[in-house]
Amino acid sequence: MAGDVLCGPTFTLCALNGIGNVGKLPEYLTRLHARIVYLALDNDPEPDKGPKAQQEAIALVTRLGMHVVEVRVHHQAGVKDLHKLLLQTRTRISPFHLTKSGI
């Protein structure tokens, strides 16, 4: 899935493919030189998985001096992950909407 499907050609989408890869974020993000990171981890109700990984990812990204916007449009839609929501809707989501629906 390309980042331009989500927000247009100005975004880069990085898929972690599992919460076990959260620790790899700093290596990637330091090369990206982003100022804002839109973070969309799975809608996982188990507190020791999704929410814990989300907090860990936020801490890692903010320590790098980047602003984090938690993307929760898939949570609000009752869908497990953002990819599944995008497959259902196949429409772009504006950065304004992501920011409004995030943190």
C-alpha positions as CSV (number, residue, x, y, z in Angstrom):
1,M,0.0,0.0,0.0
2,A,1.5,3.3,-1.0
3,G,1.4,6.4,1.2
4,D,-0.2,8.4,-1.6
5,V,-3.3,6.1,-1.3
6,L,-3.7,7.4,2.3
7,C,-2.9,11.1,2.1
8,G,-1.6,12.0,-1.3
9,P,2.0,12.1,-2.7
10,T,3.4,14.3,0.1
11,F,3.5,11.5,2.7
12,T,5.7,8.5,3.3
13,L,4.1,5.4,4.8
14,C,6.1,3.1,6.9
15,A,4.5,-0.2,7.8
16,L,5.8,-1.9,11.0
17,N,4.3,-5.3,10.3
18,G,4.0,-6.1,14.0
19,I,4.4,-4.4,17.3
20,G,7.7,-6.3,17.8
21,N,9.2,-3.9,15.2
22,V,8.4,-0.7,17.1
23,G,12.1,-0.6,18.3
24,K,13.2,-0.2,14.7
25,L,11.4,3.1,14.3
26,P,14.4,5.3,15.4
27,E,16.7,3.9,12.7
28,Y,14.2,4.6,10.0
29,L,13.0,8.0,11.2
30,T,16.4,9.4,11.7
31,R,17.0,8.8,7.9
32,L,13.6,10.2,7.0
33,H,14.1,13.6,8.8
34,A,10.4,14.0,9.4
35,R,9.0,16.7,11.7
36,I,5.6,15.0,12.1
37,V,4.9,11.3,12.3
38,Y,1.4,9.9,11.9
39,L,1.2,6.8,14.0
40,A,-1.6,4.2,13.3
41,L,-1.1,1.0,15.3
42,D,-3.7,-1.7,15.3
43,N,-7.0,-1.3,17.1
44,D,-6.0,-4.0,19.7
45,P,-8.1,-4.1,22.9
46,E,-5.5,-6.1,24.8
47,P,-3.7,-3.4,27.0
48,D,-0.4,-5.4,27.0
49,K,-0.2,-5.3,23.2
50,G,-1.6,-2.5,21.0
51,P,-1.9,0.3,23.6
52,K,1.5,-0.5,25.2
53,A,3.2,-0.6,21.8
54,Q,1.5,2.7,20.9
55,Q,2.9,4.4,24.0
56,E,6.3,3.0,23.3
57,A,6.3,4.2,19.7
58,I,5.2,7.7,20.8
59,A,8.0,7.8,23.4
60,L,10.6,6.8,20.8
61,V,9.4,9.3,18.2
62,T,9.2,12.2,20.6
63,R,12.7,11.5,21.9
64,L,13.8,12.0,18.3
65,G,12.3,15.5,18.5
66,M,9.3,14.7,16.2
67,H,5.7,15.5,16.8
68,V,3.4,12.5,16.9
69,V,-0.2,12.4,15.7
70,E,-2.0,9.2,16.7
71,V,-4.2,8.2,13.8
72,R,-7.3,6.5,15.2
73,V,-9.8,6.7,12.3
74,H,-9.7,2.9,12.1
75,H,-10.4,2.7,15.8
76,Q,-13.4,5.0,15.4
77,A,-14.6,2.9,12.5
78,G,-14.3,-0.3,14.5
79,V,-11.7,-1.8,12.2
80,K,-8.6,-3.7,13.4
81,D,-6.0,-1.8,11.3
82,L,-5.7,1.2,9.1
83,H,-4.9,-1.0,6.0
84,K,-8.3,-2.8,6.3
85,L,-10.1,0.5,6.6
86,L,-8.4,1.8,3.5
87,L,-9.2,-1.3,1.6
88,Q,-12.9,-0.8,2.5
89,T,-13.1,2.9,1.7
90,R,-10.3,3.5,-0.9
91,T,-10.4,7.3,-0.4
92,R,-7.8,9.7,0.7
93,I,-7.8,11.0,4.2
94,S,-6.7,14.7,4.6
95,P,-4.0,15.5,7.1
96,F,-6.5,17.9,8.7
97,H,-8.9,15.0,9.4
98,L,-6.1,12.8,10.7
99,T,-5.0,15.6,13.1
100,K,-8.6,16.2,14.2
101,S,-9.3,12.6,14.8
102,G,-5.9,11.8,16.4
103,I,-4.5,12.9,19.7
